Amino acid sequence: MTHNFKEFSTNAIFNIGNETDLLQFKKAKQCEFYTFIWAKSEAIAIIIDSVPFTIQPHSILALTPIQYLQYIDGNDATVYQFNQEFYCIKDHDQEVSCVGILFFGNTNIPIIHLDASEQLKFETLHDVFIDELETKDNIQAEMLRMLMSRFIIKSTRLLKAKEGIVETPKSSKVDLLREFNFLVEQHFKTEHSVSFYAEKLFKSPKTLSNNFAKLNRSPLQIIHQRIVLEAQRLLSYTDKTAKEIAYDIGFEDASHLSRLFKKHTTLSPSDYKKRLNTSS
């Protein structure tokens, strides 16, 4: 059963559904909403940005509106979807600290595995969600936003623990990583140099590199990975040429993007496109 909430004054939308709501993605398309897919007792097979992926049982996967999703197979799932008008990730980040980790982390697909204890906690939270969706009063919207805030906080904490991200009151490295990731998401199409982001963060490029040393990737690698990901999306889901895509991502010379793309994927953009056409 699908539960829907819409606030007409703000155009806020929040939905809770199940695996049948994934059928709209039998053909790949952008999510359009912030989306959590919770695989319950069975694995869920999907494709994200042209990459096959399996959500293992008792795991939650987070997607942003710009990502392309294709549902392949699997039952027994809970799906949460909401738009920016319902819950603005950026505006609420001071409360939930998820930008750059749970959403817009740029490098890894965020997947959270729930042990038996966490399964019970999330099931309880889900029951409260359903109860609020069935309660029509003038504070329903605020209650649902509070519950989503809790859901995001819990998910982010578990993801940080999984990734080995340790926060201390005296450490700002995690916040620096999050801010950097989100800046890259905002500017990667026009700004490809570490110096631009360092200036925005009031740091030197060297300081940024030193802070990211333990992550096994440099600031420049994160920028390049985001550029390549966008190129892969456009090659997979649009009819744009490699030259048009290069221009869209801020390269005046398509050969520059081609070299970067090949370095990360071992294929040129044109060969990548041919492989996609062959496999489809």
N, C-alpha and C positions, 0 to 999 in steps of 0.2 A: 504494500500500500504506500502511495506517495502522499506526503504531507506538504502543503504549500502555504507560504506566507508572502503577502505583498502589501507594502505600505504605499498607498497611492499618492500621498503627499510628497514622498521622496523618491518614488519608483524603486524602493528597496525590495529585493527578492531573496527569499531563502527557501530552499526545498530539501526535504529528506526523502529519499526513495530507496530502491533496491536494484538488483541486477537488471530488471526490466528497463530501468531508466538509462542503462548503458546501451540499449539497442539503438538509440539515436546515433550512436557512434560506430555502427557496423561499417559505415564508410567513414574514413578518416576526416575529421574536421576540428577546428579550434574549439577548445572547451567553452569559451565565452564567459564562464564563471570561474571563480576560485572553487576548486573541487577536491574533496577528500573521498577516496575509494577505500572502503574497509572490507577486506576479504575476511569472511568469518570462518566457516568450516572447510571451505574449498579454495583452491588456488584460482586466481583470475588471470587469464591470458589477455594481454593488451599490446598495442604498439604505441609508443610515445615518440613523436618526432621522427618517425620512420624506423625506430629501434625496437625490436621485439622485447617484451618484458613480462615477467610473471610476478604477480603479487602473491606471496605465499600466505597460507592460512594464518589468521590472527595477526594480520599486518595492515597498516594504513599507509596509503600513498597520497601525497599532496601535489596538486597541479595548479598552475596559474592559467588565467584566461587566454594567454597567447600560445600556449602549448597545443600541439595537435595530438588528438587521442583517437585510437581505433580499438574498438572492443572485438576480441576474437572469441573468447569462450570463458565459461565459468559461471557458477551459481552461488547463491547465498552471500550476497554482498549488501552493504549499506553504503549509500551514496549521499554525501552532503554537498550542496552547491549554493553559493551566494554571490551576489554582485557587489561592486564597490560601494553602491549606495546603501546596501545593508550593513556592510562592515568594511571600512576603508583600512586596508592593511597598513598603509603608510601613516595615516593619522593616529592609529592606535598602537603604533610600534613601541612607543615609550612604555606602554602597559604590558605588551606581550613579547617584545624583543624577538620577533620572528623574521623580519625582513633580512635578507641576505643569508638565511639559514634554511628555514622551512619553505619560504618563498623567495625566488630570485637569488638562489645560491649559486647559480650559473654553471656549476660543474657536475654535481651528482644529482641523481633523481632521489628526492627525499622519501625514504621508506622507513616506517617505524614498526618494529615488531613488538607485540604485546605479550608479555608473559601472563601466567594465570591471574596474578594479582592485578595487573593493569587491565586485563580483559574485563574483570569484574567492575573496575572503576569506570571504564569507558561505557560498559553496558548500563551502569547506573546513570551516568550522564546522559546517555541516549534516551533512557526512559523519561528523564526530566524534560529533555527536548520535546518529546512527543506530548507529554502532559501540557507543556506551555503552548504548543502548536494547536492544541485542542481547547485552550482557554482563551476566549475572545474578550479582552478588556483593553482599557486605554494604556496599560503598561506592558502589554504583550511584546511589543517591538523591543523595548529596553531589556526585558527579561531574556529574550532570545539572543540579543547582542551580548549580554553578560555571559550566557552559557557558551556562545561561540568563542568569546574571549578565553574562557576556561579551557575549552577544547584545544584552542591554539596553543595556549601556555603549556598544557600537559604534553601535547605533541612535540613542541619545540624542546622542552626539557629532555624528553626521551631521545630525540634526534641528537641533541648536543652530547648526551651521555654515550650514544652509539659512536659518534664521530670523535670521541675523546676530547671534546671542547670543554675545558675547565675554566669556570669563571670564579674570580675572587674579587672582594671589594676593592683591592688595590690594583687590579689588572684591567686595562682597557683594550687588550688585544682582540677580544671577541667582538667588542663594539666596533673596533677599527675594521675588522674583517667584514662585518655586516654592512657597515657604511660603504666600504669599498665595493662590495658586490652590488649593492643597490645603485651606486653611482655608475658602475659599468653598465648595468641594465638600462639606465636612463640615457647614457651618452655614447655607447659603443659604436653607434652608426656614424658618428662624426669625430670622435676622439679615440685615437688608437695608441697614444703614448702614456706611459706611467706618470710622466711629469704633470700632465693635466690633472689626474686624479690625486696625485700627491699635493698639488697646490690647493685643490678643493678641500682636502683633509688637513691642511696646514702642517703637512709633513714633508720631509725630503724623500725623494725616490729611494735613497739608501735605507732610510728608516722603515719605509714600507716593506722593502725586501727583507730586512732583518726580522720584522714582526711576522712575516709569512714563512720564514725559513722552516719552521716545524710542520708546516702543512704540506711539505713536499711539492709545492708549486709556487711559482713566483707571481707577483702582480701582473707582469707581462703575459705569462701563460694564461692567467684567468681572462684577461682581455682577449687574447687570441682564441681561446676556447669558446668564448661567447660569440665572437665573430663567425667562427667556423660553424657553430650550432645554427646560427641564423641562416647562413648560406645553405646548410643542409636542409633546413625547413623550406626555404624558398625553392630549392632544386626539387624537393620531394613533392611539394604541394602547389606549385604554381607553374605556369608556362614560361616564366621569365628566362632569358638567356643568361649565360654566365657573365657576360658583359653588363647586362642590366642589373644583375644582382650585385656585382662589384660596385657599380655606381650607387645603388641603394645603401650599401654598407660603408660608403665613404671612400672608395678607392677610385681615383681618377684613371689609373692604369689597371686593367683587369688582370694583367699578368702578376701583379703584386698579390692579389687575392688568391690566384691560382697556386702560386708557390706556397703561401701560407696554408691553404686548404690541403695541398698534397702532403705537406709536412705532417699534418695532424691525421690525415685519413689514408695516406699512401696513394690516393687517387686524385686526378685533376677533376675540377668541377664537371667537365664534359664527360669524363669516364664514369664519374659517380652517377650522373644522370642516365647514361647508357645502361649501367648496371641496374638501376631502378626500373627502367623500361623493360629490360630483359626479364626481371623477376616478377613483374606485375602481370 
